[in-house]
Amino acid sequence: MGKKSVLYAFIVVCILYFFSSLLELDGLELLTRPLILPLLLFFYLKSAKKKYQKRVVFSFVFYFLAEILTTIDSKKYYLISIFCFLIPYTTLLFYVTKDLMLLIKIKGFSKFNFAIFFIIGFFIYLYVSINLILDIKTSFEKLLLYFYGLVLLFLGVFATAMYLIKNSLLSVFLILTVLTYIVSDIFYIFIIKIESNFAFRAIVLISQLLSYYFFVTYSLIKIKGK
């Protein structure tokens, strides 16, 4: 099975999962959801061949655990699923920070401008605003969500900084990955803590599926060194 065939299978499964989840076709959703990440991981491994990165596979393990938990009971296991997502996010932040430090060492700060300060301000405003409207019941939940938000905040700022210093395909897909992470996670928490409606579910589904694809594309570009 070629990598294009795997990618087409992934797209078909994503479409089936999207509509089955929105229309509450439980049988089809249970059939398609567990296939999404294995198909995408298979596509990554076939595309990367022997150059695949263990940290990407590691991230997929925790993505899959989070997806399984939300499939079983999204409200009951939402904190555990958030913790599972936090692990690959933190891993990505670690390597993005390393890449940014190296880029700054090579390129310097000459490409920084007002835009980066605007982005920092926007992410801080978003972070504070969301935390203020959430009804957080326990200290553990508060600590986890605050740390989760900080990781996404730093990912957003660092990804933007990398793009401003060096406008490349790698930095574009990094920003797309982080933005879809942020959108999917914000609306997922809204669904759990505030209200579950058709629009919120659609936004979560689309942004989450895109985030997985963007993450894999970013990882493949990084292997090629572009």
C-alpha positions as CSV (number, residue, x, y, z in Angstrom):
1,M,0.0,0.0,0.0
2,G,1.6,3.2,-1.2
3,K,1.8,6.4,0.9
4,K,-0.7,8.2,-1.4
5,S,-3.2,5.4,-0.9
6,V,-2.7,5.6,2.9
7,L,-3.3,9.4,2.7
8,Y,-6.5,9.0,0.6
9,A,-7.7,6.4,3.1
10,F,-7.0,8.9,5.9
11,I,-9.0,11.6,4.2
12,V,-12.0,9.3,3.6
13,V,-12.0,8.1,7.2
14,C,-11.8,11.7,8.4
15,I,-14.8,12.7,6.3
16,L,-16.8,9.7,7.6
17,Y,-15.8,10.4,11.1
18,F,-16.6,14.1,10.8
19,F,-20.2,13.5,9.6
20,S,-20.8,10.5,11.9
21,S,-19.8,12.5,14.9
22,L,-21.9,15.6,14.0
23,L,-24.9,13.5,13.1
24,E,-24.4,11.2,16.2
25,L,-24.1,8.0,14.2
26,D,-22.4,6.2,17.1
27,G,-21.6,3.0,15.3
28,L,-19.8,4.6,12.4
29,E,-18.0,7.0,14.7
30,L,-16.7,4.1,16.8
31,L,-15.6,2.4,13.7
32,T,-13.8,5.4,12.1
33,R,-12.3,7.3,15.0
34,P,-9.7,4.7,16.1
35,L,-8.5,4.5,12.5
36,I,-7.5,8.1,12.0
37,L,-4.3,8.3,13.9
38,P,-2.9,4.8,13.0
39,L,-3.5,5.7,9.3
40,L,-1.7,9.0,9.6
41,L,1.1,7.5,11.6
42,F,1.5,4.8,8.9
43,F,1.6,7.6,6.3
44,Y,4.3,9.4,8.3
45,L,6.4,6.3,8.7
46,K,6.1,5.4,5.0
47,S,7.0,9.0,4.0
48,A,9.9,9.4,6.4
49,K,11.2,5.8,5.9
50,K,14.3,5.3,8.1
51,K,14.5,9.0,9.0
52,Y,11.4,8.9,11.1
53,Q,11.7,10.7,14.5
54,K,10.9,8.7,17.6
55,R,9.4,11.8,19.3
56,V,6.8,12.0,16.6
57,V,5.8,8.4,17.2
58,F,5.9,9.1,20.9
59,S,3.4,12.0,20.4
60,F,1.1,9.8,18.4
61,V,0.9,7.3,21.2
62,F,-0.5,10.0,23.6
63,Y,-2.7,11.5,20.9
64,F,-4.3,8.1,20.5
65,L,-4.7,7.6,24.2
66,A,-6.5,11.0,24.4
67,E,-8.7,10.1,21.5
68,I,-9.7,6.8,23.0
69,L,-10.5,8.4,26.4
70,T,-12.7,11.1,24.8
71,T,-14.4,8.4,22.8
72,I,-15.3,6.4,26.0
73,D,-16.5,9.5,27.9
74,S,-15.3,13.0,27.0
75,K,-16.6,14.6,30.2
76,K,-15.5,12.0,32.7
77,Y,-12.0,11.7,31.3
78,Y,-11.4,15.2,30.0
79,L,-8.7,16.0,32.5
80,I,-6.8,12.8,31.7
81,S,-7.2,13.4,28.0
82,I,-5.9,17.0,28.4
83,F,-2.9,15.6,30.3
84,C,-2.3,13.2,27.4
85,F,-2.4,16.0,24.9
86,L,-0.1,18.1,27.1
87,I,2.8,15.6,26.8
88,P,3.2,15.9,23.0
89,Y,2.6,19.6,23.2
90,T,5.4,20.0,25.8
91,T,7.6,17.8,23.7
92,L,7.0,20.0,20.6
93,L,7.6,23.1,22.7
94,F,11.0,21.8,23.9
95,Y,12.2,21.2,20.3
96,V,10.7,24.4,18.9
97,T,12.5,26.3,21.7
98,K,15.8,24.6,20.7
99,D,15.2,25.5,17.0
100,L,14.3,29.1,17.9
101,M,17.5,29.6,20.0
102,L,19.6,28.2,17.1
103,L,17.8,30.4,14.6
104,I,18.3,33.5,16.8
105,K,22.0,32.6,17.1
106,I,22.4,32.4,13.4
107,K,20.0,35.2,12.2
108,G,20.0,37.5,15.3
109,F,17.1,39.7,16.3
110,S,17.0,41.9,13.2
111,K,13.8,40.4,11.9
112,F,11.9,41.1,15.2
113,N,9.4,43.9,14.9
114,F,6.2,45.3,16.3
115,A,4.3,42.2,15.1
116,I,5.9,39.9,17.6
117,F,4.9,42.1,20.5
118,F,1.4,42.3,19.2
119,I,1.2,38.5,18.9
120,I,2.6,38.1,22.5
121,G,-0.1,40.6,23.7
122,F,-2.8,38.8,21.8
123,F,-1.9,35.3,23.2
124,I,-1.6,36.7,26.8
125,Y,-5.1,38.4,26.4
126,L,-6.5,35.1,25.0
127,Y,-5.0,33.1,27.8
128,V,-6.3,35.4,30.6
129,S,-9.7,35.8,29.1
130,I,-10.4,32.1,28.7
131,N,-9.2,31.3,32.3
132,L,-11.5,34.1,33.6
133,I,-14.7,32.7,32.0
134,L,-14.1,29.0,32.9
135,D,-15.7,27.5,36.0
136,I,-12.7,25.6,37.5
137,K,-13.7,23.5,40.5
138,T,-10.5,22.0,41.9
139,S,-6.9,23.2,42.4
140,F,-5.6,20.3,40.3
141,E,-7.8,21.2,37.4
142,K,-6.8,24.9,37.7
143,L,-3.1,24.0,37.8
144,L,-3.4,21.6,34.8
145,L,-5.4,24.1,32.7
146,Y,-3.2,27.0,33.5
147,F,0.0,25.0,32.6
148,Y,-1.8,23.7,29.5
149,G,-2.6,27.3,28.4
150,L,1.0,28.4,29.1
151,V,2.4,25.7,26.9
152,L,0.1,26.7,24.0
153,L,0.9,30.4,24.6
154,F,4.6,29.8,24.4
155,L,4.1,27.5,21.3
156,G,2.2,30.3,19.6
157,V,4.7,33.0,20.4
158,F,7.8,30.9,19.5
159,A,6.2,29.6,16.3
160,T,5.4,33.2,15.3
161,A,8.9,34.3,16.2
162,M,10.4,31.6,14.0
163,Y,8.2,32.6,11.1
164,L,9.3,36.3,11.4
165,I,12.9,35.4,11.6
166,K,12.9,32.9,8.8
167,N,9.8,32.7,6.5
168,S,10.0,29.0,5.4
169,L,7.6,26.2,4.7
170,L,8.6,24.6,8.0
171,S,7.6,27.7,10.0
172,V,4.3,28.0,8.1
173,F,3.3,24.5,9.0
174,L,4.5,25.0,12.6
175,I,2.2,28.0,12.9
176,L,-0.7,26.1,11.3
177,T,-0.1,23.2,13.7
178,V,-0.1,25.4,16.8
179,L,-3.1,27.5,15.7
180,T,-5.2,24.4,15.1
181,Y,-4.1,23.0,18.4
182,I,-5.3,26.2,20.1
183,V,-8.6,26.4,18.3
184,S,-9.5,22.8,18.9
185,D,-8.5,22.9,22.5
186,I,-10.3,26.1,23.3
187,F,-13.6,24.9,21.8
188,Y,-13.2,21.4,23.3
189,I,-12.9,23.0,26.8
190,F,-15.9,25.2,25.9
191,I,-17.9,22.1,25.1
192,I,-17.0,20.5,28.4
193,K,-17.3,23.6,30.6
194,I,-19.8,25.8,29.0
195,E,-22.0,24.4,26.2
196,S,-22.0,21.7,23.6
197,N,-23.6,22.7,20.4
198,F,-23.3,21.8,16.7
199,A,-21.0,24.7,15.8
200,F,-18.6,24.1,18.6
201,R,-18.4,20.4,17.7
202,A,-17.8,21.1,14.1
203,I,-15.0,23.6,14.9
204,V,-13.4,21.0,17.2
205,L,-13.6,18.2,14.7
206,I,-12.2,20.2,11.8
207,S,-9.4,21.9,13.7
208,Q,-8.3,18.7,15.5
209,L,-8.2,16.7,12.3
210,L,-6.2,19.4,10.6
211,S,-3.9,19.7,13.5
212,Y,-2.8,16.1,13.2
213,Y,-2.2,16.5,9.4
214,F,-0.3,19.8,9.9
215,F,1.8,18.2,12.6
216,V,2.8,15.3,10.4
217,T,3.5,17.6,7.4
218,Y,5.7,19.8,9.7
219,S,7.5,16.8,11.0
220,L,8.2,15.5,7.4
221,I,9.4,18.9,6.3
222,K,11.7,19.1,9.3
223,I,13.3,15.7,8.3
224,K,14.0,17.1,4.8
225,G,15.6,20.2,6.5
226,K,13.6,22.8,4.5
